[in-house]
Amino acid sequence: MSQDHESLENLLSEDRTFPASAQFAAAANAQPDLYARAEKDRLAFWDEQAKSLQWDTPWNKTLDWQPPYAKWFIGGKLNASVNALDRHVSEGRGSRVAFHFEGEPGDTRTITYAELLTDVKKTANALIELGVKAGDRVAIYMPMIPEAAVAMLACARMGAPHSVVFGGFSADALLSRIQDADAKIVITADGGFRKGAAFALKPAVDEALKGKHNVEKVLVVQRTKQETAWTERDVWWHEIVGRQSSEHVAESFDSEHPLFILYTSGTTAKPKGIFHTTGGYLTQVAYTHKMVFDIKPETDVYWCTADVGWVTGHSYIVYGPLINGATQVMYEGTPDTPHKGRIFELIAKYGVTILYTAPTLIRTWMKWGDEFPQAHDLSSLRLLGSVGEPINPEAWMWYREVIGGNRCPIVDTWWQTETGAIMISPLPGVTATKPGSAMTALPGISAKVVDDNAVPVGKGHGGYLILDQPWPSMLRGIWGENERYKETYWSRFEGIYFAGDGAKLDNDGAIWLLGRVDDVMNVSGHRISTTEVESALVSHEAVAEAAVVGAADAMTGQGIVAFVILRGGIEHADGEELNKALRNHVTKEIGAIAKPRQILIVNELPKTRSGKIMRRLLKDVAENRVVGDATTLADPNVMKLISEGLQSAKSED
Ligand code: PRX
């Protein structure tokens, strides 16, 4: 760890600060007393937040904490979909727009809360007809279309936990997630539109279901109208949903009833099924959405550019914003189709006031040039958010100046699939922000930076980010893997949640996130485990051994670099061809997001005497640095051999 510590300590100092305008501060949802109120009585504070939801039965105990297992709002009963939809309609907000949907080809749909509720009720009835009951798991594998949100809310309405699998994952990745959660139904689409063309999704479902599973039905939304193979278990969404009644009385579920499972990469090859329950999760997503994004549902137009396949889409497109009655933009496609100003054009078209996006997209916009945002009227924007990876001060400043016209506060929000909701972030109107810092834990949350012995570090020092108090939206476990849950999050520091991130406290006590300290990479804000990519590589017939590292990448944060030893008899000469084959193989095994940027074919890998691969040294090579201390290597010559024997082949795409 000494090496890591050095880099943690060795950080830039940034002393620019940006307080919000007095006008913003005066009207902000969050006022400075929020911190003191939470500090005074944390549980009473969360009780107060939970009361903003509609409960059918009130809870009788706020928290039951048996580390590492928490239960929140015990005895309470509620329905997630009622909170997101019925409540608005019955209180007279049914005609408010929930989604302005924009398809990539330019087709649009305006969906009000009343219409969304009807769609969700009909879909719930369709799921009942297909045999889904409370507690059954439903896999959702969809493009970014309104039906994805409808499907999630219909599952929630029936108490059937959903497991959304990002549409960019491969058939193999889908199958392993279907198996792990033992899904009964898969909801998908024929395909979607991306980069100016239709892509297919249904064939990946068909391919996945050639494996072992207990899936009884596949419900298929017709999005692209492309030719689609059909089997007996397939049902068209428009046929079955179309003929359902629009009446559906929602049942109340226990506060701790599972709401969803969402798979995320860990340090092993097998993804972890992070599972969340209802009352605590909804409380914290609604609270954070209201305070961090300062949402004023009557006037704001909010746009989170995430995909529903990631936790950001769950918490800040589906549950948080809908509970708060927000009007949102939902966009199906990529930011460069049909032109590089697409996002800005849509901001102007819909009068977006709050934009929540990822540093990787901000850096891409910087690269494309200021002329794209400048060609559109972005004056409606009043607040900007960032999530998924550390945002470098340069990108932060560009976001502020070019997108936000120097008038919008920026909220850099730190959280994880596991935390369910935002944990560390400025409060707009309260916090004077610093470019590149997520600042401090939100009211109600306790985060610390500690050393190897769990002792909090002083100001100006670096260490590990931990969360030392339970929070309402925390994961309740890893689906079916209790031991792994304890081992992964609660064993590094006994009884304390270790997030896997390094962080530094600056001289004012603000938190600066420094990225992962484990074997997890962050590529364009997406978590990918080094081991997962390694095991995909070694499953190729040409590969004997593989080591993968995340190397710094100016655009995507990190890029995947793989070092591969070939099996005997495989010719090195066809490196180019083989390189391509290996990269395609990873795409097939996991998905395009895990495709290595670079594959280096080597004869040896640096290992310690106990056989552990020293990724740190490989990272030095991948980042073109002088290779660090190699004295603990079993064979100290190995790094020399690697450097000499490199047959690097850069990717073409
Ligand atoms: O390393 C941190 C990084 O993303 C990880 C969580 O990834 P995931 O579960 O996929 O959720 C992403 C969206 C919430 C964290 O462990 N991360 C997330 N937000 C930030 C961040 N790193 C720095 N700054 C952030 N704002």
Residues whose N, C-alpha, C, O or C-beta is under 5 A from the ligand:
A	BS01	PRX	T312 S386 V387 G388 E389 P390 I391 D412 T413 W414 W415 Q416 T417 E418 A438 A499 D501 L513 G515 R516 G525 R527
